[in-house]
Amino acid sequence: MTKLRHWDGLGTARFVTFSCFYRKPYLNQPGAKRLLIDEIDRARTKHAFKLIGYVLMPEHVHIVLLPPDEMKLGLVVREIKSRMAKRYFAASRVAPVGTKRVFWQRRCYDHNCRSVEVVREKVRYCHQNPVKRGLVESASDWEWSSYNWYQGRRDVPLTIDDYVFN
């Protein structure tokens, strides 16, 4: 298996994608999205990255974030996925204890956003993903994205950090 390179320390925002194992809609399971939200928020505090946008889909996740220069993105994403899966399996009876339980695909993919225009494009992509997939008619109808935060609502699963789009 080829090791994926993550270009850390460039001072750019990052567009990150990670998927459920075999792209199964595991995030539709009861409580799964809430656990993931909690772990993203915990990691944001621990690793001091700025969250700019996100969407949680049934079988994958997109996050736009601005990491501090010293942060190793791959390790932080692995931490989020690992902690979320452990909590999920501890709270559910999806598979008997002792059997192999896998929630996430092994890798994550990321893209360095080299301009503010690209950051905007990636945040818009997050917000339109549920609409394009036919899960909702309007981005405002999908609770599990940053769209409503940008519309001025504050009763959202994850708050968004200040980021200058100039």
CYANA upper distance limits for C-alpha pairs under 8 A (distance plus 0.5 A):
  6 HIS  CA     73 LEU  CA      7.58
  6 HIS  CA     74 GLY  CA      7.35
  6 HIS  CA    110 ASP  CA      7.63
  7 TRP  CA    112 ASN  CA      8.08
  8 ASP  CA     69 ASP  CA      7.35
  8 ASP  CA     70 GLU  CA      8.08
  8 ASP  CA     71 MET  CA      7.58
  8 ASP  CA     72 LYS  CA      6.70
  8 ASP  CA     73 LEU  CA      7.33
  9 GLY  CA     68 PRO  CA      7.92
  9 GLY  CA     69 ASP  CA      4.65
  9 GLY  CA     70 GLU  CA      6.57
  9 GLY  CA     71 MET  CA      7.80
 10 LEU  CA     69 ASP  CA      7.21
 11 GLY  CA     66 LEU  CA      8.17
 11 GLY  CA     67 PRO  CA      7.97
 11 GLY  CA     68 PRO  CA      7.73
 11 GLY  CA     69 ASP  CA      6.43
 12 THR  CA     66 LEU  CA      7.00
 12 THR  CA     67 PRO  CA      8.26
 12 THR  CA    112 ASN  CA      6.55
 12 THR  CA    113 CYS  CA      6.36
 12 THR  CA    114 ARG  CA      6.50
 12 THR  CA    115 SER  CA      8.44
 13 ALA  CA     64 VAL  CA      7.30
 13 ALA  CA     65 LEU  CA      5.97
 13 ALA  CA     66 LEU  CA      4.78
 13 ALA  CA     67 PRO  CA      7.39
 13 ALA  CA    112 ASN  CA      6.59
 13 ALA  CA    113 CYS  CA      5.74
 13 ALA  CA    114 ARG  CA      7.90
 13 ALA  CA    119 VAL  CA      7.40
 14 ARG  CA     63 ILE  CA      8.39
 14 ARG  CA     64 VAL  CA      6.04
 14 ARG  CA     65 LEU  CA      5.87
 14 ARG  CA     66 LEU  CA      6.66
 14 ARG  CA     67 PRO  CA      8.16
 14 ARG  CA    110 ASP  CA      6.82
 14 ARG  CA    111 HIS  CA      6.05
 14 ARG  CA    112 ASN  CA      5.25
 14 ARG  CA    113 CYS  CA      6.12
 15 PHE  CA     62 HIS  CA      7.45
 15 PHE  CA     63 ILE  CA      6.26
 15 PHE  CA     64 VAL  CA      5.01
 15 PHE  CA     65 LEU  CA      7.21
 15 PHE  CA    110 ASP  CA      5.82
 15 PHE  CA    111 HIS  CA      5.55
 15 PHE  CA    112 ASN  CA      7.03
 15 PHE  CA    113 CYS  CA      7.40
 15 PHE  CA    119 VAL  CA      8.44
 15 PHE  CA    122 LYS  CA      7.24
 16 VAL  CA     61 VAL  CA      8.42
 16 VAL  CA     62 HIS  CA      6.01
 16 VAL  CA     63 ILE  CA      5.62
 16 VAL  CA     64 VAL  CA      6.80
 16 VAL  CA     65 LEU  CA      8.50
 16 VAL  CA    108 CYS  CA      7.38
 16 VAL  CA    109 TYR  CA      6.13
 16 VAL  CA    110 ASP  CA      4.75
 16 VAL  CA    111 HIS  CA      7.06
 17 THR  CA     60 HIS  CA      7.61
 17 THR  CA     61 VAL  CA      6.05
 17 THR  CA     62 HIS  CA      5.09
 17 THR  CA     63 ILE  CA      7.12
 17 THR  CA    108 CYS  CA      6.19
 17 THR  CA    109 TYR  CA      5.67
 17 THR  CA    110 ASP  CA      6.74
 18 PHE  CA     60 HIS  CA      6.20
 18 PHE  CA     61 VAL  CA      5.95
 18 PHE  CA     62 HIS  CA      7.37
 18 PHE  CA    104 TRP  CA      8.24
 18 PHE  CA    105 GLN  CA      7.71
 18 PHE  CA    107 ARG  CA      7.33
 18 PHE  CA    108 CYS  CA      5.12
 18 PHE  CA    109 TYR  CA      6.95
 19 SER  CA     23 ARG  CA      6.39
 19 SER  CA     59 GLU  CA      6.35
 19 SER  CA     60 HIS  CA      4.56
 19 SER  CA     61 VAL  CA      6.78
 19 SER  CA    104 TRP  CA      6.48
 19 SER  CA    105 GLN  CA      6.10
 19 SER  CA    108 CYS  CA      8.00
 20 CYS  CA     24 LYS  CA      6.32
 20 CYS  CA     25 PRO  CA      7.53
 20 CYS  CA     26 TYR  CA      6.96
 20 CYS  CA     27 LEU  CA      8.23
 20 CYS  CA     59 GLU  CA      5.72
 20 CYS  CA     60 HIS  CA      6.33
 20 CYS  CA    103 PHE  CA      6.22
 20 CYS  CA    104 TRP  CA      4.64
 20 CYS  CA    105 GLN  CA      5.84
 21 PHE  CA    102 VAL  CA      7.07
 21 PHE  CA    103 PHE  CA      5.95
 21 PHE  CA    104 TRP  CA      4.98
 21 PHE  CA    105 GLN  CA      4.88
 21 PHE  CA    106 ARG  CA      8.39
 22 TYR  CA    105 GLN  CA      7.32
 23 ARG  CA     59 GLU  CA      5.71
 23 ARG  CA     60 HIS  CA      7.54
 23 ARG  CA    105 GLN  CA      8.26
 24 LYS  CA     58 PRO  CA      8.26
 24 LYS  CA     59 GLU  CA      5.93
 25 PRO  CA     29 GLN  CA      8.27
 25 PRO  CA     58 PRO  CA      5.02
 25 PRO  CA     59 GLU  CA      4.67
 25 PRO  CA     60 HIS  CA      8.41
 26 TYR  CA     32 ALA  CA      7.94
 26 TYR  CA     58 PRO  CA      6.89
 26 TYR  CA     59 GLU  CA      6.53
 26 TYR  CA    103 PHE  CA      7.61
 27 LEU  CA     32 ALA  CA      5.73
 27 LEU  CA     33 LYS  CA      6.18
 27 LEU  CA     56 LEU  CA      8.30
 27 LEU  CA     57 MET  CA      7.58
 27 LEU  CA     58 PRO  CA      5.30
 27 LEU  CA     59 GLU  CA      6.48
 27 LEU  CA     60 HIS  CA      8.32
 28 ASN  CA     32 ALA  CA      7.32
 28 ASN  CA     33 LYS  CA      7.84
 28 ASN  CA     58 PRO  CA      5.77
 28 ASN  CA     59 GLU  CA      8.40
 29 GLN  CA     33 LYS  CA      8.45
 31 GLY  CA     35 LEU  CA      6.76
 31 GLY  CA     88 TYR  CA      8.36
 32 ALA  CA     36 LEU  CA      6.81
 32 ALA  CA     88 TYR  CA      7.09
 33 LYS  CA     37 ILE  CA      6.62
 33 LYS  CA     56 LEU  CA      7.66
 33 LYS  CA    144 TRP  CA      8.37
 34 ARG  CA     38 ASP  CA      6.73
 34 ARG  CA    157 PRO  CA      8.40
 35 LEU  CA     39 GLU  CA      6.80
 35 LEU  CA     84 MET  CA      6.38
 35 LEU  CA     87 ARG  CA      7.94
 35 LEU  CA     88 TYR  CA      7.60
 36 LEU  CA     40 ILE  CA      6.64
 36 LEU  CA     80 ILE  CA      8.02
 36 LEU  CA     81 LYS  CA      8.24
 36 LEU  CA     84 MET  CA      6.12
 37 ILE  CA     41 ASP  CA      6.67
 37 ILE  CA    157 PRO  CA      7.39
 37 ILE  CA    158 LEU  CA      7.21
 38 ASP  CA     42 ARG  CA      6.58
 39 GLU  CA     43 ALA  CA      6.51
 39 GLU  CA     80 ILE  CA      6.04
 39 GLU  CA     83 ARG  CA      7.47
 39 GLU  CA     84 MET  CA      6.64
 40 ILE  CA     44 ARG  CA      6.59
 40 ILE  CA     80 ILE  CA      6.69
 41 ASP  CA     45 THR  CA      6.93
 41 ASP  CA    158 LEU  CA      7.69
 42 ARG  CA     46 LYS  CA      6.71
 43 ALA  CA     47 HIS  CA      6.22
 43 ALA  CA     48 ALA  CA      8.24
 43 ALA  CA     76 VAL  CA      7.70
 43 ALA  CA     79 GLU  CA      8.49
 43 ALA  CA     80 ILE  CA      7.22
 44 ARG  CA     48 ALA  CA      5.80
 44 ARG  CA     49 PHE  CA      5.74
 44 ARG  CA     50 LYS  CA      7.36
 44 ARG  CA     51 LEU  CA      7.83
 45 THR  CA     49 PHE  CA      7.90
 47 HIS  CA     68 PRO  CA      8.44
 47 HIS  CA     71 MET  CA      7.57
 47 HIS  CA     76 VAL  CA      8.31
 48 ALA  CA     67 PRO  CA      7.67
 48 ALA  CA     68 PRO  CA      7.28
 49 PHE  CA     65 LEU  CA      7.11
 49 PHE  CA     66 LEU  CA      6.08
 49 PHE  CA     67 PRO  CA      4.89
 49 PHE  CA     68 PRO  CA      6.44
 50 LYS  CA     65 LEU  CA      5.96
 50 LYS  CA     66 LEU  CA      5.43
 50 LYS  CA     67 PRO  CA      6.89
 50 LYS  CA    160 ILE  CA      8.26
 50 LYS  CA    161 ASP  CA      6.03
 50 LYS  CA    162 ASP  CA      8.11
 50 LYS  CA    163 TYR  CA      8.36
 51 LEU  CA     63 ILE  CA      8.15
 51 LEU  CA     64 VAL  CA      6.86
 51 LEU  CA     65 LEU  CA      5.05
 51 LEU  CA     66 LEU  CA      7.04
 51 LEU  CA    160 ILE  CA      6.01
 51 LEU  CA    161 ASP  CA      5.90
 52 ILE  CA     63 ILE  CA      8.25
 52 ILE  CA     64 VAL  CA      5.80
 52 ILE  CA     65 LEU  CA      5.69
 52 ILE  CA     66 LEU  CA      7.68
 52 ILE  CA    123 VAL  CA      7.98
 52 ILE  CA    160 ILE  CA      6.18
 52 ILE  CA    161 ASP  CA      6.54
 52 ILE  CA    162 ASP  CA      8.04
 52 ILE  CA    163 TYR  CA      7.19
 53 GLY  CA     63 ILE  CA      6.33
 53 GLY  CA     64 VAL  CA      5.37
 53 GLY  CA     65 LEU  CA      7.43
 53 GLY  CA    123 VAL  CA      5.89
 53 GLY  CA    126 CYS  CA      7.68
 53 GLY  CA    145 SER  CA      7.88
 53 GLY  CA    146 SER  CA      5.88
 53 GLY  CA    147 TYR  CA      8.43
 53 GLY  CA    160 ILE  CA      7.29
 54 TYR  CA     61 VAL  CA      7.99
 54 TYR  CA     62 HIS  CA      5.94
 54 TYR  CA     63 ILE  CA      4.78
 54 TYR  CA     64 VAL  CA      6.48
 54 TYR  CA    123 VAL  CA      7.55
 54 TYR  CA    126 CYS  CA      6.37
 54 TYR  CA    127 HIS  CA      8.10
 54 TYR  CA    145 SER  CA      5.79
 54 TYR  CA    146 SER  CA      6.02
 55 VAL  CA     61 VAL  CA      6.41
 55 VAL  CA     62 HIS  CA      5.90
 55 VAL  CA     63 ILE  CA      7.15
 55 VAL  CA    126 CYS  CA      5.82
 55 VAL  CA    127 HIS  CA      7.13
 55 VAL  CA    129 ASN  CA      8.25
 55 VAL  CA    144 TRP  CA      6.25
 55 VAL  CA    145 SER  CA      4.59
 55 VAL  CA    146 SER  CA      7.18
 56 LEU  CA     60 HIS  CA      6.97
 56 LEU  CA     61 VAL  CA      5.22
 56 LEU  CA     62 HIS  CA      7.19
 56 LEU  CA    144 TRP  CA      5.93
 56 LEU  CA    145 SER  CA      6.83
 57 MET  CA     61 VAL  CA      6.31
 57 MET  CA    130 PRO  CA      7.53
 57 MET  CA    144 TRP  CA      8.13
 62 HIS  CA    126 CYS  CA      6.90
 63 ILE  CA    126 CYS  CA      8.28
 64 VAL  CA    119 VAL  CA      8.04
 64 VAL  CA    122 LYS  CA      7.60
 64 VAL  CA    123 VAL  CA      7.19
 67 PRO  CA     71 MET  CA      6.63
 67 PRO  CA     73 LEU  CA      8.09
 71 MET  CA     76 VAL  CA      8.27
 72 LYS  CA     76 VAL  CA      6.96
 73 LEU  CA     77 VAL  CA      6.68
 74 GLY  CA     78 ARG  CA      6.60
 74 GLY  CA    108 CYS  CA      7.74
 75 LEU  CA     79 GLU  CA      6.63
 76 VAL  CA     80 ILE  CA      6.78
 77 VAL  CA     81 LYS  CA      6.69
 77 VAL  CA    108 CYS  CA      7.94
 78 ARG  CA     82 SER  CA      6.41
 79 GLU  CA     83 ARG  CA      6.48
 80 ILE  CA     84 MET  CA      6.56
 81 LYS  CA     85 ALA  CA      6.58
 81 LYS  CA    104 TRP  CA      7.40
 82 SER  CA     86 LYS  CA      6.66
 83 ARG  CA     87 ARG  CA      6.70
 84 MET  CA     88 TYR  CA      6.54
 85 ALA  CA     89 PHE  CA      6.56
 85 ALA  CA    102 VAL  CA      8.24
 85 ALA  CA    103 PHE  CA      6.54
 85 ALA  CA    104 TRP  CA      8.25
 86 LYS  CA     90 ALA  CA      6.50
 87 ARG  CA     91 ALA  CA      6.72
 88 TYR  CA     92 SER  CA      6.65
 89 PHE  CA     93 ARG  CA      7.47
 89 PHE  CA     94 VAL  CA      7.51
 89 PHE  CA    101 ARG  CA      8.18
 95 ALA  CA     99 THR  CA      7.17
 95 ALA  CA    100 LYS  CA      8.47
 95 ALA  CA    101 ARG  CA      7.13
113 CYS  CA    118 VAL  CA      5.96
113 CYS  CA    119 VAL  CA      6.20
114 ARG  CA    118 VAL  CA      7.21
114 ARG  CA    119 VAL  CA      8.44
115 SER  CA    119 VAL  CA      7.03
116 VAL  CA    120 ARG  CA      6.74
116 VAL  CA    165 PHE  CA      6.55
116 VAL  CA    166 ASN  CA      7.54
117 GLU  CA    121 GLU  CA      6.67
118 VAL  CA    122 LYS  CA      6.65
119 VAL  CA    123 VAL  CA      6.73
120 ARG  CA    124 ARG  CA      6.61
120 ARG  CA    165 PHE  CA      8.08
121 GLU  CA    125 TYR  CA      6.59
122 LYS  CA    126 CYS  CA      6.76
123 VAL  CA    127 HIS  CA      6.88
124 ARG  CA    128 GLN  CA      6.61
125 TYR  CA    129 ASN  CA      6.46
126 CYS  CA    145 SER  CA      7.73
127 HIS  CA    131 VAL  CA      8.43
127 HIS  CA    139 ALA  CA      6.34
127 HIS  CA    145 SER  CA      6.85
127 HIS  CA    146 SER  CA      7.51
127 HIS  CA    147 TYR  CA      6.06
128 GLN  CA    132 LYS  CA      6.59
128 GLN  CA    139 ALA  CA      6.50
129 ASN  CA    133 ARG  CA      6.72
130 PRO  CA    134 GLY  CA      6.78
130 PRO  CA    135 LEU  CA      5.74
130 PRO  CA    136 VAL  CA      6.60
130 PRO  CA    139 ALA  CA      7.41
130 PRO  CA    142 TRP  CA      7.41
131 VAL  CA    135 LEU  CA      6.42
131 VAL  CA    136 VAL  CA      5.71
131 VAL  CA    137 GLU  CA      6.15
131 VAL  CA    138 SER  CA      6.54
131 VAL  CA    139 ALA  CA      6.58
136 VAL  CA    141 ASP  CA      6.59
136 VAL  CA    142 TRP  CA      7.01
137 GLU  CA    141 ASP  CA      7.65
138 SER  CA    142 TRP  CA      7.97
139 ALA  CA    147 TYR  CA      7.09
140 SER  CA    147 TYR  CA      6.89
140 SER  CA    148 ASN  CA      6.36
143 GLU  CA    148 ASN  CA      8.27
143 GLU  CA    156 VAL  CA      7.72
143 GLU  CA    157 PRO  CA      8.06
144 TRP  CA    157 PRO  CA      7.42
146 SER  CA    150 TYR  CA      7.15
146 SER  CA    156 VAL  CA      8.24
146 SER  CA    158 LEU  CA      7.75
146 SER  CA    159 THR  CA      8.13
146 SER  CA    160 ILE  CA      7.61
147 TYR  CA    151 GLN  CA      7.05
148 ASN  CA    152 GLY  CA      7.03
148 ASN  CA    153 ARG  CA      5.98
148 ASN  CA    154 ARG  CA      8.32
148 ASN  CA    156 VAL  CA      7.59
149 TRP  CA    153 ARG  CA      5.46
149 TRP  CA    154 ARG  CA      6.46
149 TRP  CA    156 VAL  CA      7.15
149 TRP  CA    159 THR  CA      7.42
149 TRP  CA    160 ILE  CA      7.48
154 ARG  CA    159 THR  CA      7.83
